[in-house]
Amino acid sequence: MAEIATIRLNPEWAERTKAGCGGVAGFGAALGVDKGTASRHLRGKSEAGPRFIGAVLTKFAVTFDEAFDVVHEETDAPAQALRRAS
């Protein structure tokens, strides 16, 4: 098992924002993603990639630290080496 760091929505911010959008579908519509994608992020089942992070930061008056958490998780996947471009 390897430990990785990843980014997920902050659950408290996500719940408040979802309610303010009228639910999962409204949250997804505000971000330009479908209801299923919004639901996975709201339930903490999806990692936040650069496009999703960008959508949140441009659609809502929020900072990265308010909307997202860096979390450490165990994974069965082998660790990948990071390489610099030459």
C-alpha positions as CSV (number, residue, x, y, z in Angstrom):
1,M,0.0,0.0,0.0
2,A,1.2,3.5,-0.8
3,E,0.0,6.8,0.6
4,I,-0.9,9.5,-1.9
5,A,-2.0,13.1,-1.5
6,T,-5.0,14.2,-3.5
7,I,-7.5,17.1,-3.7
8,R,-11.2,16.8,-2.8
9,L,-14.0,19.2,-2.1
10,N,-14.3,20.5,1.4
11,P,-17.4,18.8,2.6
12,E,-18.8,21.7,4.7
13,W,-18.3,24.2,1.9
14,A,-19.8,21.7,-0.6
15,E,-22.9,21.2,1.4
16,R,-23.5,24.9,1.9
17,T,-22.9,25.6,-1.8
18,K,-25.1,22.7,-3.0
19,A,-27.9,24.0,-0.8
20,G,-27.4,27.5,-2.2
21,C,-27.6,26.1,-5.7
22,G,-30.9,24.3,-5.0
23,G,-29.3,20.8,-4.9
24,V,-27.0,18.6,-6.9
25,A,-28.3,19.4,-10.3
26,G,-28.1,23.2,-9.6
27,F,-24.5,22.8,-8.3
28,G,-23.6,20.8,-11.4
29,A,-25.2,23.4,-13.7
30,A,-23.4,26.2,-12.0
31,L,-20.1,24.5,-12.7
32,G,-21.0,23.3,-16.2
33,V,-20.8,19.6,-15.3
34,D,-23.5,16.9,-15.3
35,K,-25.4,15.9,-12.2
36,G,-23.5,12.6,-11.9
37,T,-20.1,14.4,-11.9
38,A,-21.4,16.9,-9.3
39,S,-22.7,14.1,-7.2
40,R,-19.4,12.2,-7.1
41,H,-17.5,15.3,-6.1
42,L,-20.1,16.2,-3.4
43,R,-19.9,12.7,-2.0
44,G,-16.1,12.8,-1.9
45,K,-15.8,10.0,-4.5
46,S,-13.9,12.0,-7.1
47,E,-10.5,13.7,-7.0
48,A,-10.7,17.3,-8.1
49,G,-8.7,17.8,-11.3
50,P,-7.5,21.1,-12.7
51,R,-10.7,21.8,-14.8
52,F,-13.0,21.1,-11.9
53,I,-10.9,23.3,-9.5
54,G,-10.8,26.1,-12.1
55,A,-14.6,25.9,-12.5
56,V,-15.2,26.1,-8.8
57,L,-12.8,29.0,-8.3
58,T,-14.2,31.0,-11.2
59,K,-17.9,30.3,-10.6
60,F,-18.0,30.9,-6.9
61,A,-16.5,33.7,-4.7
62,V,-14.3,31.2,-2.8
63,T,-10.6,30.6,-2.3
64,F,-8.9,27.3,-2.9
65,D,-8.4,26.8,0.8
66,E,-12.1,27.3,1.5
67,A,-13.4,25.0,-1.2
68,F,-10.8,22.2,-1.2
69,D,-8.9,19.9,1.1
70,V,-5.7,18.1,0.4
71,V,-6.2,14.6,1.8
72,H,-3.9,11.7,2.2
73,E,-5.2,8.3,1.2
74,E,-4.0,4.7,0.9
75,T,-3.9,3.2,-2.5
76,D,-3.1,-0.2,-4.0
77,A,-1.6,1.4,-7.1
78,P,2.2,1.5,-7.3
79,A,3.8,4.9,-6.7
80,Q,4.6,6.8,-9.8
81,A,7.9,8.5,-10.3
82,L,7.7,12.2,-11.2
83,R,10.0,13.2,-14.0
84,R,11.2,16.6,-15.1
85,A,10.8,17.5,-18.8
86,S,14.1,17.8,-20.5
